[in-house]
Amino acid sequence: MAVPASPFLGVAEGVRFVLGRIAQSLDGRIATSSGASRWIGGAEDLDHTHRLRASADAVLVGASTVAADDPRLTTRRVPGPSPVRVVLDPKRRLGVGFHVFQDGGATLLCVAEEHAADVTRHGTAELIGIACPDGVFDLHALLDQLAERGLRRVLVEGGGVTLSRFLAAGLLDRLHVTLAPLLLGGGIPAFALPQVATPAEAQRLDWRVYPLGGDLLLDIALLETRQ
Ligand SMILES: NC(=O)c1ccc[n+]([C@@H]2O[C@H](COP(=O)([O-])OP(=O)(O)OC[C@H]3O[C@@H](n4cnc5c(N)ncnc54)[C@H](OP(=O)(O)O)[C@@H]3O)[C@@H](O)[C@H]2O)c1
């Protein structure tokens, strides 16, 4: 069974669509405790991620992912344009030396409003202030700000905290989780969500499963109706 095309390709002009994306080990980890995550999935998993980026308007990550990986978040493995990078760093704790703030590609650094006063740039990135009550971004306001810039097809690429906050806010239309056949024995979890008391209380998701090289791609419909 072939890997499904990017869900972004079927999204009508002007419609917002948020896709969560993560690669996790069999024991549910996205990185070791030291933050090492290269690579959980295989080459086909990386290719799939780059294909998703090439059809997204924006690729969004949390501050800890930039701190741990210094990623470029480009489409260098496939044809197609690189999306705008969006980094969530409420306290503006990241220095300016990371690739996404230096390589000249488009990057938006989202910080709490009080950290955006009188500053517009962070390296080559544009700084934007977002409401952040109690240290947690208002993700609806964030997506509205992105949409005002024409960024409606948003790929949330991790890490686990960032992805989980979108999930908990009910803002993910779909999830593409790669399940890789390795056991890390500990490390950073893919999901950090409020616990349920019994399995019966958990939401049972609808997924389709595709081979992805030596891994599995779990294609999970959340908000949208399955075609
Ligand atoms: N396997 C994979 O597919 C994959 C993908 C991406 C990353 N990773 C790995 O994952 C690890 C990092 O993941 P992580 O879960 O620890 O962290 P993360 O999600 O990368 O970053 C979390 C941090 O980003 C900020 N943030 C994110 N969402 C926010 C929100 N809604 N409101 C306010 N602040 C928000 C906060 O910064 P503050 O702490 O400053 O408040 C938060 O602590 C790295 O080791 C990386 O290598 C793996």
The ligand as an SDF file (V2000), in Angstrom:
LIG
                    3D

 48 52  0  0  0  0  0  0  0  0999 V2000
   11.2830   12.2370   16.6360 N   0  0  0  0  0  0  0  0  0  0  0  0
   10.7340   13.3260   16.1410 C   0  0  0  0  0  0  0  0  0  0  0  0
    9.9350   13.2820   15.1990 O   0  0  0  0  0  0  0  0  0  0  0  0
   11.0940   14.6600   16.7290 C   0  0  0  0  0  0  0  0  0  0  0  0
   10.5490   15.8190   16.1590 C   0  0  0  0  0  0  0  0  0  0  0  0
   10.8440   17.0410   16.7450 C   0  0  0  0  0  0  0  0  0  0  0  0
   11.6620   17.0930   17.8720 C   0  0  0  0  0  0  0  0  0  0  0  0
   12.1850   15.9490   18.3650 N   0  0  0  0  0  0  0  0  0  0  0  0
   12.9920   15.9640   19.5850 C   0  0  0  0  0  0  0  0  0  0  0  0
   12.1420   16.3940   20.6260 O   0  0  0  0  0  0  0  0  0  0  0  0
   12.8850   17.0280   21.6400 C   0  0  0  0  0  0  0  0  0  0  0  0
   12.1900   18.2880   22.0710 C   0  0  0  0  0  0  0  0  0  0  0  0
   10.8210   17.9830   22.3600 O   0  0  0  0  0  0  0  0  0  0  0  0
   10.0930   18.5630   23.6460 P   0  0  0  0  0  0  0  0  0  0  0  0
    8.7530   17.9300   23.7240 O   0  0  0  0  0  0  0  0  0  0  0  0
   11.0010   18.4450   24.8130 O   0  0  0  0  0  0  0  0  0  0  0  0
   10.0010   20.1210   23.3570 O   0  0  0  0  0  0  0  0  0  0  0  0
    9.4360   21.0150   22.1220 P   0  0  0  0  0  0  0  0  0  0  0  0
    8.0330   20.6650   21.8740 O   0  0  0  0  0  0  0  0  0  0  0  0
   10.3990   20.9890   21.0020 O   0  0  0  0  0  0  0  0  0  0  0  0
    9.5440   22.4760   22.7660 O   0  0  0  0  0  0  0  0  0  0  0  0
    8.7660   22.7520   23.8990 C   0  0  0  0  0  0  0  0  0  0  0  0
    8.9630   24.1810   24.3070 C   0  0  0  0  0  0  0  0  0  0  0  0
    8.5170   25.0620   23.2610 O   0  0  0  0  0  0  0  0  0  0  0  0
    7.7500   26.1180   23.8280 C   0  0  0  0  0  0  0  0  0  0  0  0
    6.3410   25.8770   23.5060 N   0  0  0  0  0  0  0  0  0  0  0  0
    5.8240   24.9210   22.7000 C   0  0  0  0  0  0  0  0  0  0  0  0
    4.4820   25.0340   22.6310 N   0  0  0  0  0  0  0  0  0  0  0  0
    4.1440   26.0730   23.3920 C   0  0  0  0  0  0  0  0  0  0  0  0
    2.9010   26.6730   23.7530 C   0  0  0  0  0  0  0  0  0  0  0  0
    1.7270   26.2360   23.2550 N   0  0  0  0  0  0  0  0  0  0  0  0
    2.9040   27.7290   24.6070 N   0  0  0  0  0  0  0  0  0  0  0  0
    4.0860   28.2110   25.1060 C   0  0  0  0  0  0  0  0  0  0  0  0
    5.3010   27.6690   24.8310 N   0  0  0  0  0  0  0  0  0  0  0  0
    5.3150   26.6160   23.9820 C   0  0  0  0  0  0  0  0  0  0  0  0
    7.9850   26.0330   25.3360 C   0  0  0  0  0  0  0  0  0  0  0  0
    9.1860   26.7440   25.5770 O   0  0  0  0  0  0  0  0  0  0  0  0
    9.6800   27.1330   27.0770 P   0  0  0  0  0  0  0  0  0  0  0  0
   10.3010   25.8740   27.6000 O   0  0  0  0  0  0  0  0  0  0  0  0
   10.6840   28.2230   26.8640 O   0  0  0  0  0  0  0  0  0  0  0  0
    8.4830   27.5540   27.8440 O   0  0  0  0  0  0  0  0  0  0  0  0
    8.1170   24.5390   25.5150 C   0  0  0  0  0  0  0  0  0  0  0  0
    8.7300   24.1100   26.7140 O   0  0  0  0  0  0  0  0  0  0  0  0
   14.2720   17.2690   21.0640 C   0  0  0  0  0  0  0  0  0  0  0  0
   15.1740   16.3730   21.6800 O   0  0  0  0  0  0  0  0  0  0  0  0
   14.1270   16.9540   19.5910 C   0  0  0  0  0  0  0  0  0  0  0  0
   15.3060   16.3620   19.0940 O   0  0  0  0  0  0  0  0  0  0  0  0
   11.9160   14.7330   17.8370 C   0  0  0  0  0  0  0  0  0  0  0  0
  1  2  1  0
  2  3  2  0
  2  4  1  0
  4  5  1  0
  4 48  2  0
  5  6  2  0
  6  7  1  0
  7  8  2  0
  8  9  1  0
  8 48  1  0
  9 10  1  0
  9 46  1  0
 10 11  1  0
 11 12  1  0
 11 44  1  0
 12 13  1  0
 13 14  1  0
 14 15  2  0
 14 16  1  0
 14 17  1  0
 17 18  1  0
 18 19  2  0
 18 20  1  0
 18 21  1  0
 21 22  1  0
 22 23  1  0
 23 24  1  0
 23 42  1  0
 24 25  1  0
 25 26  1  0
 25 36  1  0
 26 27  1  0
 26 35  1  0
 27 28  2  0
 28 29  1  0
 29 30  1  0
 29 35  2  0
 30 31  1  0
 30 32  2  0
 32 33  1  0
 33 34  2  0
 34 35  1  0
 36 37  1  0
 36 42  1  0
 37 38  1  0
 38 39  2  0
 38 40  1  0
 38 41  1  0
 42 43  1  0
 44 45  1  0
 44 46  1  0
 46 47  1  0
M  CHG  2   8   1  16  -1
M  END
$$$$
